[in-house]
Amino acid sequence: MAVITAEVFPTEVRSTGCTLSFTAAGVALSLATYALPACLSGMGLGGTCLMFGALTLATAGWGRATLPETKDRSLATIEEDLLGGDRGDGVRSRSQQVFAG
C-alpha cells in the first residue's frame, strides 16, 4: 500500500493523502480484527473464509479498475492524467497540445 500511495498522490497533497490512506487502512484492519470472532461464531470457519476472500477479491478488482498504471511513467504524467490534463497552472499538457492541433 505504501508504494501505491506514494506514487498516486500528487506532490502537493502526498503527505495528507498518505496519512488519510494509512488511517483508513488501520481502521479497516481494526474492524476486521474485531469482526472475526463474531463471524466465526455466526458463519463458521468456511463462511468466514469465503466472506473475507470475496471482500479481498472485490477490493482487488476495484483497485485494478480504478488505480492508474504507473509502470515506466513519471509522476508528472500520472498527475497530468489524473487531473484530466489540466494542472491548474495554465500550461497545456502534451496530449492537449497534440490533439488540439
N, C-alpha and C positions, 0 to 999 in steps of 0.2 A: 504494500500500500504506500510506503514511503516513496518509492520510485515513481509511482503514478502521480501522487500529489505534487511532487517536486517538479514534474515535467508538464503537468496540465495547467496549473495556476499561473497566470501572468505575473511578472516580476513585482508589480506594484502591490499585489494582494496575496503574494505567495505565503507569507508568514501567517496572515489571518486565515487563509484558505486551508493551510495545513493544520493549523490549530483546531479549526472547526471540524475538519475531517477526522482527526485523531480523537477529538472529544466525542463525536458521533459514533465512531468505532468502539470506543471504550464503553459508552452507554449501551450499545447493541450487544457487546460481549457480556456485559454485566447482566443484562436482561436474559440472555441465553443461558447464562450460568444459573440464575435463579429459576428459570423456567424448566430446566432439565429434570429436576426431581418430580415436579408436577406432571410433566409429560410422560415420564417413565411409569408413574403410578396410574395415570389415566389411559395411556395408549400402549403401554408395554414397550419392550426394547425394539421390536420390529417397527412399530408405528412411529416411535420417536426417531429412529434412524431414517425412516422413509421421509418423515416431515422435514428433518434438518437437511437431508440430501436434496429434497425438492427445493427448499429455500436456497441452498447453495447453487444448484443449477439455475434457478431463476435469477439469482444475483449475478452469476457469471454471464448469463445471456444478456441481462441488462447492461452490464459493463461492456460486453462485446459490441452491443448495438449503439451505445452512446459515447464511449470514450474514443477519442481520436487516435489514429495510429501515429506513433512518434518515431518509428524506426527511420534512421537516416534523414531526419528533418531537424532543422534548427528550431529553437524556442520561438524565434521571431515569426517563422512561417506558421507554426502551430497557433500562436496568438492571433495572427492575421486571419487564419481560417475560422477560429472560434469567434472572433469579433465580426465576422462577415466581411472582412477585407477593409474595414474602416477602423483605424487605430485611434481615431479621435484627434489626430494631430494635423489634419488637412492634407496629409500625404496619401496619394492613391497607391494601393497595393499593386504588385506586379500583375496579378490576374485582372484587376480593374483596368490597368493600362493596356494590357493585351487585348481584352475583349471590347474596350471602348473604341479602339481603332486609332 
